[in-house]
Amino acid sequence: MADEEDDIILSELDDEELVAQMMDDLYDGLADEIAEATNILLERGWEPYDILTKALVAGMTIVGHDFRDGILFVPEVLLAANAMKAGMSILKPLLAETGAPTIGRMVIGTVKGDIHDIGKNLVSMMMEGAGFEVVDLGINCEVDKYLNALAAENADILGMSALLTTTMPYMKVVIDTMIDQGKRDDYIILVGGAPLNEEFGKAIGADAYCRDAAVAVETAKTFMARKHNRASAG
Ligand code: B1M
């Protein structure tokens, strides 16, 4: 089986075969192969965003389904996540390389009790790529960590990510604390993560729920434009 894998020369596959192979390699947690294939697609002129969405995110979706269905377990999913990161680390500087001026500053982190960071990292990358400055607080963020960073970084936007139904309510804890401290209206609050939806975003008092990283970018741009319009009108 291992020999069969060794026989595959990634650079000899056509694009379609290579993307399919990347999904297999992601599933098997093969970080080196994912990095190599990512570089091959870049050399073939693929846009970084297309590699991200059509190969890496699509592959991770399969991993997610099999994790849900009890076919894959935590160690395997960790390996897959690690392989995904190997591809993402190559794409990150390219996605950020737009040369766009800073259009806003965002503090983002995964909420307390939650260690999922792939989606958050993707949002950070895409925001940077769109010209935002992003301060990434990492995982397992408590309310004070968010609030201190928002103040210290003079941020415009707070982004929170949660992947567990048990951790998503913590977003409300953060927002309620901001309300208590009279700081809620100082920031645009965007939330995201697989178990959330628009209704939840509204219910906890966020400005918007973002379905994916692309929506996060568009939503952040829209809110920043409104903020600038208000500032110039006032
Ligand atoms: Co976890 N896990 N996991 N896991 N894991 C899920 C979330 C789960 C749905 C799997 C399943 O059962 N089908 C399930 C949650 C069930 C639930 O709560 N309803 C689950 C579970 C149960 C767990 C553990 C409890 C398992 C256990 O230990 N028994 C445990 C929890 C640990 C903890 O956090 N305390 C756990 C652990 C792990 C790993 C460590 C193995 C690993 C995480 C590795 C890492 O992140 N570094 C992992 C993974 C990889 C997953 C799945 C398979 C994939 C998540 C992912 O990275 N998706 C996931 C199943 C799934 O979601 N399909 C699952 C790809 C990513 C690009 O998508 O994160 O949704 P996503 O991000 C998107 C959007 O949601 C949005 O944009 C992103 C990009 O488009 N978005 C935002 C996300 N954050 C945003 C913030 C924004 C805006 C948009 O702010 C502005």
Residues whose N, C-alpha, C, O or C-beta is under 5 A from the ligand:
A	BS01	B1M	M60 V63 G64 H65 F67 R68 V74 V77 L78 A81 G113 D114 I115 H116 D117 I118 G119 K120 L122 V123 G159 M160 S161 L163 L164 T165 T166 L190 V191 G192 G193 A194 C210 R211 D212 A213 A216
